[in-house]
Amino acid sequence: MKILMVLLLIANFNTSNDLRIYESGMAFLLNKNYSEAVKEFQTLVDQYPQSDKADNALLEIGKYYYTVGDMKKAKEYFERIITDYKTSDSYDNALYFKALILLNNQDIDGAYEALSRIKAGIPDSEILDKVYYKLGEISGLKGNYKQGLFFISKIYMRFPESDVFDEAMELASYYYYKLKNPAEGLKMLSFITLENLKSENIDYMTSNLLRFFLNKKYKIHRTYYQMPKPGLVATDKKGTLYAYSKRDGFIYVIKKGKMKKFSTPSEVTSIFYSPKYGFFYATSNRVFSKRDRISKSFSDDGEVLNNIVSIAVDFFGNYLIYDKDRAIVYKFDKNGKLLKKIVAPADYIKIRKDGKIFIVRDSRNVIDIRNFDGKLIKTIATYRKIVDMDFDNYDNIYMLVDKGKTLVILKEDLSLFQRIDIYNTLGGKFYHLSVDGDGTIFLSDKSSSIVRFD
């Protein structure tokens, strides 16, 4: 409150009225009184549209609505800057936030165009590093990894102190692996500052990339955790394992020897972890978001889906849901609006980091690989009785086949990396698996054990 009073007192001396209103709005903003700040900024743009601070006020209002999730309202303010204040210092930021909103609405081409206008028209923009990162990310969403690397290269050559530098190097490492150049991928990871708080994640990625670069096979296995009737498992790729107990109805959250658990309202039919959106689990008729503490039901022609057996969440926050009664894979947006139906009997679905949708069908003997839009890319009928599947940070594929007797590991291009006879190695069958960021494999049986493979 002291900051607010001081700024307001200063503003009363030798300051034009528009500037006083703007400084008052900024004072409210500094004190996190956002509603009052927006009122002041709105007063400024209404009464003094020609003010030197009008564009800044519009930008702050737009950013406020963007933060609270009112994308439609936010876009209106950013568009006003883009239309009426083309020469202002807020123009590039308005274009950038417009691009983020377009990307959020899955308009990839529109977002790319908006960001390209900053790159081409404002070469000295203070947010050019973030623009290059988003252009690189969008290029990857389109499957154009070479173009993505071109944009990312601008960051490590020109902006080594950028806030997005480490994220850019992670992304570059991933793109190089997709282009079958893991050595350059490792080089990108080496640029990341060790003191960064995300270094633990980098350690994971480096370990995993080295395994496939050096062709180091899995050998070590040990019991990782004992729990009553373990079932579904999933990881956050950074060391946390989620495991559902069929006997007591709890989901166990296990990390570095620590464990906590939470109950579920009814039997869990599917679990999924999204790096962007957190942990999800499904019962027969609802999907729960642990991070947002909400649950959703989904409908087709007014009828609620009542036999959800598999879920996933894509880059944009869309829900992919397989309802067994209807034999349909559904795609709903984050608000529950139906976007697409893939009418095909399935056993379960999985989604990979690159957006590829894996649909396991025909009594778990066939895999259909589809793109973001559901278009069929490839069908695999090489393996039988695929009881579970997961992916690591580099899109390599891990499968339990032969009714849980064999572990098969494929590289991201579907070539065979390793095949392990776990039935004879461990003396039993396993029914669920999950893969950590460093390639550590977790297998659960139906009795009491979660086994770890390194």
SERODREN-996307 format. One record per residue (C-alpha): residue in one letter; x, y, z. Coordinates in nm, 3 decimals, decimal comma. Each point is the difference from the previous one (the first is absolute). Example, Ala and Ser with C-alpha at 12.3 -4.5 7.8 and 13.67 -1.06 7.14 Angstrom:
BEGIN
 residuo    east   north      up
       A   1,230  -0,450   0,780
       S   0,137   0,344  -0,066
This chain:
BEGIN
 residuo    east   north      up
       M   0,000   0,000   0,000
       K   0,294   0,235   0,070
       I   0,117  -0,038  -0,362
       L  -0,347   0,100  -0,121
       M  -0,014   0,314   0,220
       V   0,349   0,114  -0,100
       L  -0,069  -0,038  -0,370
       L  -0,334   0,178   0,027
       L   0,160   0,293   0,186
       I   0,276   0,031  -0,260
       A  -0,255  -0,007  -0,279
       N  -0,176   0,308   0,141
       F   0,292   0,230  -0,077
       N   0,071   0,142  -0,347
       T  -0,154  -0,298  -0,183
       S  -0,257   0,000  -0,279
       N  -0,334  -0,155   0,083
       D   0,044  -0,298  -0,235
       L   0,336  -0,080   0,153
       R  -0,143   0,028   0,351
       I  -0,272  -0,250  -0,089
       Y   0,257  -0,236  -0,151
       E   0,229   0,021   0,304
       S  -0,298  -0,056   0,227
       G  -0,083  -0,315  -0,199
       M   0,361  -0,120   0,026
       A  -0,005   0,063   0,374
       F  -0,310  -0,216   0,036
       L   0,171  -0,260  -0,217
       L   0,311  -0,004   0,220
       N  -0,222  -0,055   0,301
       K  -0,182  -0,284  -0,181
       N  -0,330   0,187   0,006
       Y  -0,072  -0,109  -0,354
       S  -0,365   0,102  -0,026
       E   0,078   0,360   0,099
       A   0,300   0,005  -0,233
       V  -0,218  -0,106  -0,292
       K  -0,252   0,274   0,084
       E   0,271   0,265  -0,008
       F   0,147  -0,129  -0,326
       Q  -0,347  -0,014  -0,156
       T  -0,064   0,361   0,108
       L   0,323   0,102  -0,168
       V  -0,075  -0,162  -0,336
       D  -0,360   0,128   0,005
       Q   0,086   0,361   0,084
       Y   0,344   0,036  -0,157
       P   0,027  -0,235  -0,300
       Q   0,278   0,221  -0,144
       S   0,212  -0,021   0,313
       D   0,351  -0,139  -0,024
       K  -0,104  -0,248   0,267
       A  -0,324  -0,117  -0,161
       D   0,166  -0,297  -0,172
       N   0,170  -0,102   0,325
       A  -0,333   0,017   0,183
       L  -0,167  -0,214  -0,267
       L   0,281  -0,252   0,027
       E  -0,036  -0,026   0,378
       I  -0,376  -0,051  -0,029
       G   0,050  -0,267  -0,266
       K   0,260  -0,177   0,213
       Y  -0,238   0,005   0,297
       Y  -0,278  -0,169  -0,196
       Y   0,252  -0,245  -0,145
       T   0,115  -0,092   0,351
       V  -0,353  -0,061   0,130
       G  -0,079  -0,213  -0,305
       D  -0,240   0,232  -0,186
       M   0,171  -0,048  -0,335
       K  -0,276   0,161  -0,204
       K   0,015   0,322   0,203
       A   0,380  -0,002   0,005
       K   0,019  -0,035  -0,378
       E  -0,227   0,304  -0,046
       Y   0,251   0,221   0,181
       F   0,302  -0,145  -0,178
       E  -0,174   0,046  -0,336
       R  -0,066   0,364   0,083
       I   0,372   0,058   0,051
       I   0,082  -0,186  -0,323
       T  -0,253   0,210  -0,193
       D   0,035   0,345   0,156
       Y   0,351   0,012   0,147
       K   0,224  -0,162  -0,262
       T   0,300   0,220   0,082
       S  -0,025  -0,033   0,378
       D   0,235  -0,195   0,223
       S  -0,290  -0,230   0,094
       Y  -0,062  -0,120  -0,355
       D   0,236  -0,300   0,015
       N  -0,137  -0,114   0,337
       A  -0,357   0,026  -0,130
       L   0,091  -0,216  -0,301
       Y   0,176  -0,249   0,228
       F  -0,297  -0,041   0,233
       K  -0,234  -0,024  -0,297
       A   0,219  -0,286  -0,127
       L  -0,024  -0,175   0,337
       I  -0,378   0,029  -0,007
       L  -0,015  -0,132  -0,356
       L   0,223  -0,291   0,100
       N  -0,221  -0,067   0,300
       N  -0,293  -0,014  -0,244
       Q   0,197  -0,247  -0,216
       D   0,043   0,249  -0,285
       I   0,360  -0,099  -0,064
       D   0,031   0,183  -0,332
       G  -0,150   0,319   0,143
       A   0,240  -0,005   0,295
       Y   0,294  -0,059  -0,232
       E  -0,103   0,295  -0,219
       A  -0,034   0,237   0,296
       L   0,341  -0,096   0,138
       S   0,158   0,030  -0,345
       R  -0,121   0,361  -0,018
       I   0,207   0,077   0,310
       K   0,304  -0,183  -0,134
       A  -0,014   0,173  -0,337
       G  -0,120   0,346   0,101
       I   0,158   0,063   0,341
       P   0,354  -0,145  -0,008
       D   0,094   0,187   0,319
       S  -0,302  -0,121   0,201
       E   0,075  -0,066   0,367
       I  -0,203  -0,322  -0,018
       L   0,167  -0,139  -0,312
       D   0,145  -0,293   0,196
       K  -0,348  -0,108   0,108
       V  -0,124   0,047  -0,356
       Y   0,270  -0,230  -0,136
       Y  -0,079  -0,260   0,266
       K  -0,370  -0,004  -0,088
       L   0,078  -0,015  -0,372
       G   0,224  -0,298   0,074
       E  -0,269  -0,166   0,208
       I  -0,266   0,052  -0,268
       S   0,234  -0,138  -0,268
       G   0,031  -0,316   0,208
       L  -0,378  -0,028   0,032
       K  -0,009   0,002  -0,380
       G   0,264  -0,275  -0,008
       N   0,258   0,235  -0,158
       Y   0,286  -0,065   0,240
       K   0,269   0,152  -0,224
       Q  -0,185   0,328  -0,013
       G  -0,052  -0,022   0,376
       L   0,374  -0,036   0,052
       F   0,060   0,304  -0,221
       F  -0,207   0,217   0,232
       I   0,144  -0,154   0,317
       S   0,353   0,061  -0,131
       K  -0,072   0,374   0,006
       I  -0,048  -0,023   0,376
       Y   0,327  -0,171   0,087
       M   0,196   0,220  -0,243
       R  -0,156   0,334   0,094
       F  -0,173  -0,031   0,336
       P   0,208  -0,214   0,240
       E  -0,148   0,185   0,299
       S  -0,361  -0,051  -0,111
       D  -0,261  -0,127   0,244
       V  -0,095  -0,262  -0,259
       F   0,358  -0,114  -0,072
       D  -0,017  -0,325   0,198
       E  -0,341  -0,092  -0,140
       A   0,132   0,071  -0,348
       M   0,294  -0,235   0,051
       E  -0,231  -0,277   0,122
       L  -0,215   0,048  -0,308
       A   0,305   0,003  -0,230
       S   0,122  -0,325   0,156
       Y  -0,337  -0,160  -0,068
       Y  -0,006   0,125  -0,360
       Y   0,351  -0,130  -0,068
       Y  -0,102  -0,344   0,123
       K  -0,305   0,005  -0,225
       L   0,240   0,077  -0,285
       K   0,217  -0,297   0,102
       N   0,287   0,209   0,133
       P   0,019  -0,081   0,375
       A   0,361   0,125   0,022
       E  -0,113   0,356  -0,076
       G  -0,288  -0,053   0,238
       L   0,244  -0,072   0,281
       K   0,196   0,310  -0,096
       M  -0,312   0,213   0,041
       L  -0,059  -0,137   0,349
       S   0,360   0,081   0,095
       F  -0,070   0,371  -0,057
       I  -0,256   0,011   0,278
       T   0,122   0,164   0,319
       L   0,058  -0,250   0,276
       E  -0,125   0,237   0,267
       N  -0,339   0,020  -0,166
       L  -0,277  -0,140   0,218
       K  -0,103  -0,223  -0,289
       S   0,339  -0,171  -0,007
       E  -0,161  -0,315   0,146
       N  -0,210  -0,026  -0,314
       I   0,311   0,048  -0,215
       D   0,173  -0,285   0,183
       Y  -0,294  -0,222  -0,088
       M   0,004   0,097  -0,365
       T   0,377  -0,038  -0,030
       S  -0,009  -0,349   0,152
       N  -0,273  -0,112  -0,234
       L   0,156   0,149  -0,312
       L   0,335  -0,160   0,084
       R  -0,163  -0,343   0,025
       F  -0,120   0,010  -0,358
       F   0,309   0,180  -0,130
       L   0,232  -0,263   0,153
       N  -0,241  -0,291  -0,061
       K   0,009  -0,086   0,370
       K  -0,252  -0,277   0,066
       Y  -0,216  -0,047   0,309
       K   0,146  -0,251   0,248
       I  -0,070   0,093   0,361
       H  -0,337  -0,070   0,160
       R  -0,113   0,026   0,359
       T  -0,318   0,029   0,204
       Y  -0,083   0,369   0,025
       Y  -0,312   0,006   0,216
       Q  -0,240  -0,238   0,172
       M  -0,370   0,082   0,011
       P  -0,331  -0,189   0,002
       K  -0,104  -0,110  -0,350
       P   0,183   0,265  -0,205
       G  -0,169   0,093  -0,324
       L   0,036   0,303  -0,222
       V   0,328   0,193   0,018
       A   0,116   0,333  -0,146
       T   0,294   0,236   0,054
       D   0,054   0,373  -0,026
       K   0,332  -0,079  -0,180
       K   0,192   0,173   0,282
       G   0,009  -0,260   0,274
       T  -0,357  -0,023   0,128
       L  -0,196  -0,323  -0,049
       Y  -0,380  -0,020   0,022
       A  -0,137  -0,347   0,071
       Y  -0,360  -0,107   0,049
       S  -0,080  -0,272   0,251
       K  -0,297  -0,212  -0,104
       R  -0,043  -0,138   0,350
       D  -0,023   0,316   0,210
       G  -0,110   0,247  -0,268
       F   0,284   0,246   0,060
       I   0,239   0,163  -0,245
       Y   0,351  -0,012   0,147
       V   0,239   0,287  -0,079
       I   0,355  -0,132   0,043
       K   0,319   0,204  -0,027
       K   0,351  -0,066   0,133
       G  -0,108  -0,224   0,282
       K  -0,291   0,222   0,098
       M  -0,361  -0,098  -0,044
       K  -0,336   0,167   0,036
       K  -0,334  -0,114  -0,129
       F  -0,348   0,126  -0,072
       S  -0,332  -0,175  -0,035
       T  -0,220  -0,002  -0,309
       P  -0,382   0,016  -0,012
       S  -0,030  -0,334  -0,181
       E   0,208  -0,252  -0,193
       V   0,264   0,161  -0,223
       T  -0,003  -0,113  -0,362
       S   0,289   0,207  -0,141
       I   0,274   0,238   0,113
       F   0,212   0,246  -0,194
       Y   0,268   0,262   0,071
       S   0,045   0,309  -0,217
       P   0,313   0,215   0,041
       K  -0,210   0,306  -0,078
       Y  -0,324  -0,079   0,180
       G   0,090  -0,238   0,282
       F  -0,150  -0,329   0,119
       F  -0,336  -0,135  -0,117
       Y  -0,198  -0,308   0,088
       A  -0,330  -0,136  -0,127
       T  -0,283  -0,199   0,146
       S  -0,264  -0,157  -0,221
       N  -0,183   0,329  -0,057
       R   0,227   0,289   0,106
       V   0,352   0,132  -0,052
       F   0,175   0,170   0,294
       S   0,278   0,260  -0,015
       K   0,211  -0,017   0,314
       R   0,171   0,333  -0,067
       D  -0,317   0,199  -0,068
       R  -0,208  -0,197   0,253
       I  -0,287  -0,038  -0,244
       S  -0,178  -0,287  -0,168
       K  -0,190  -0,017  -0,328
       S  -0,253  -0,225  -0,161
       F  -0,023  -0,024  -0,378
       S  -0,302  -0,043  -0,223
       D  -0,078  -0,120  -0,351
       D  -0,335   0,122  -0,137
       G  -0,111   0,084   0,352
       E   0,086  -0,339   0,147
       V   0,276  -0,018   0,260
       L   0,287  -0,238  -0,072
       N  -0,022  -0,271   0,265
       N   0,274  -0,247  -0,087
       I   0,320   0,204  -0,027
       V   0,288  -0,246  -0,001
       S   0,288   0,214  -0,131
       I   0,097   0,369   0,004
       A   0,279   0,228  -0,122
       V   0,051   0,377  -0,024
       D   0,176   0,163  -0,296
       F   0,222   0,310  -0,035
       F  -0,301   0,232  -0,020
       G  -0,179  -0,147   0,302
       N  -0,249  -0,196  -0,209
       Y  -0,132  -0,321   0,156
       L   0,033  -0,325  -0,193
       I  -0,248  -0,249   0,140
       Y  -0,088  -0,354  -0,097
       D  -0,347  -0,115   0,099
       K  -0,025  -0,378  -0,023
       D  -0,380  -0,016  -0,026
       R  -0,003   0,220  -0,306
       A   0,329  -0,126  -0,150
       I   0,099   0,358  -0,079
       V   0,313   0,202   0,070
       Y  -0,120   0,353   0,078
       K   0,188   0,327  -0,010
       F  -0,145   0,272   0,224
       D   0,143   0,347   0,057
       K   0,101   0,114   0,348
       N  -0,353   0,128   0,063
       G  -0,160  -0,331  -0,092
       K  -0,115   0,093  -0,352
       L   0,005  -0,294  -0,241
       L   0,256   0,056  -0,277
       K   0,036  -0,332  -0,175
       K  -0,098  -0,367   0,001
       I   0,217  -0,287  -0,115
       V  -0,240  -0,289  -0,041
       A   0,217  -0,305   0,051
       P  -0,015  -0,275   0,262
       A   0,297   0,040   0,232
       D   0,142  -0,144   0,318
       Y   0,177   0,316   0,117
       I   0,168   0,315  -0,128
       K   0,334   0,169   0,067
       I   0,143   0,333  -0,114
       R   0,363   0,080  -0,066
       K   0,190   0,326   0,048
       D  -0,001   0,070  -0,373
       G  -0,381  -0,014  -0,002
       K  -0,030  -0,343  -0,158
       I  -0,299  -0,196   0,127
       F   0,053  -0,374   0,048
       I  -0,322  -0,202  -0,008
       V   0,039  -0,362   0,110
       R  -0,280  -0,216  -0,143
       D  -0,110  -0,344  -0,119
       S   0,044  -0,170   0,337
       R   0,328   0,189   0,051
       N   0,166  -0,142  -0,311
       V   0,003   0,309  -0,225
       I   0,119   0,359   0,046
       D  -0,133   0,287  -0,211
       I   0,217   0,312   0,009
       R  -0,190   0,322  -0,076
       N   0,088   0,368  -0,010
       F  -0,148   0,294   0,196
       D  -0,306  -0,001  -0,225
       G  -0,057  -0,374   0,022
       K   0,130  -0,078  -0,351
       L   0,149  -0,351  -0,024
       I   0,377   0,008  -0,054
       K   0,106  -0,359   0,056
       T  -0,130  -0,336   0,122
       I   0,218  -0,247   0,191
       A  -0,100  -0,365   0,029
       T   0,337  -0,144   0,105
       Y  -0,071  -0,062   0,368
       R  -0,267  -0,200   0,181
       K  -0,194   0,068   0,319
       I   0,142   0,346   0,070
       V  -0,121   0,045   0,356
       D   0,153   0,345   0,052
       M   0,214   0,266  -0,165
       D   0,186   0,320   0,091
       F   0,258   0,245  -0,140
       D   0,307   0,178   0,133
       N   0,103   0,365  -0,046
       Y   0,140  -0,076  -0,347
       D  -0,306  -0,189  -0,132
       N   0,156  -0,346   0,023
       I  -0,270  -0,266   0,047
       Y  -0,025  -0,255   0,283
       M  -0,250  -0,286  -0,020
       L  -0,105  -0,297   0,211
       V  -0,094  -0,269  -0,253
       D  -0,084  -0,373   0,003
       K  -0,252   0,056   0,283
       G   0,262   0,170   0,212
       K   0,278  -0,257  -0,046
       T   0,227   0,209  -0,223
       L   0,126   0,356   0,007
       V   0,068   0,154  -0,342
       I   0,179   0,333  -0,044
       L  -0,016   0,181  -0,334
       K   0,180   0,315  -0,104
       E  -0,221   0,293  -0,095
       D   0,026  -0,102  -0,366
       L  -0,144  -0,345   0,094
       S   0,330  -0,190  -0,044
       L   0,071  -0,263   0,267
       F   0,232   0,101   0,283
       Q  -0,041  -0,292   0,243
       R  -0,224  -0,295   0,081
       I  -0,003  -0,141   0,356
       D  -0,154  -0,330   0,111
       I  -0,131   0,125   0,333
       Y  -0,207  -0,313   0,068
       N   0,313  -0,212   0,039
       T   0,210   0,287   0,137
       L  -0,242   0,101   0,276
       G  -0,209  -0,315   0,031
       G  -0,336   0,150  -0,084
       K  -0,217   0,216  -0,220
       F  -0,041   0,378   0,025
       Y  -0,303   0,195  -0,113
       H   0,086   0,369   0,018
       L   0,310   0,209  -0,065
       S   0,119   0,359   0,009
       V   0,328   0,158  -0,108
       D   0,181   0,281   0,180
       G   0,191   0,283  -0,163
       D   0,331  -0,183   0,030
       G  -0,142  -0,314  -0,160
       T  -0,057  -0,182   0,330
       I  -0,279  -0,253  -0,052
       F  -0,259  -0,079   0,268
       L  -0,204  -0,320  -0,030
       S  -0,291  -0,101   0,222
       D  -0,133  -0,351   0,052
       K  -0,341  -0,100   0,138
       S   0,126  -0,105   0,342
       S   0,212   0,244   0,195
       S   0,306   0,119  -0,190
       I   0,115   0,289  -0,214
       V   0,329  -0,096  -0,162
       R   0,255   0,244  -0,135
       F   0,222  -0,058  -0,306
       D   0,315   0,212  -0,058
